[in-house]
Amino acid sequence: MPLTQEQKKQFKSIGHHLKPVLIVADNGLTEGVLAELERALGDHELIKVQLRVAEREDRLAAIEALCQSGRAELVQVIGKMALLYRKNPKPNRNLSNVIRHQG
């Protein structure tokens, strides 16, 4: 289900203060990167990803592939940073960035 504009606005404000938990370099989307993506989305729901890929088209393709393989929604892209969200049905209150930054 796509995110509403209100949800995106809220997630952007939370994501502004996050540090990248996943870095995609020139090796691209390796098994290790995809495993870490799955773990990070499961734990944190909202994550920041840094893409150290030179070409803009390649970066956008990598972001699209991350969203598809992680079943995540793209919240925002700024330069080489992407903010991804996937709802966890049973979030950990201590790890979820969404829960920790609410009210």
HUFENQUI-V653842 format. One record per helix or strand of 3 or more residues. SS is the DSSP state (2 for helix, 1 for strand). FROM is the first residue (numbers start at 1). TO is the last residue. If there is no record, write none. Layout:
SS_FROM_TO / SS_FROM_TO
//
This chain:
2_5_15 / 1_22_24 / 2_31_44 / 1_46_51 / 2_56_70 / 1_73_78 / 1_81_85 / 2_97_100
//
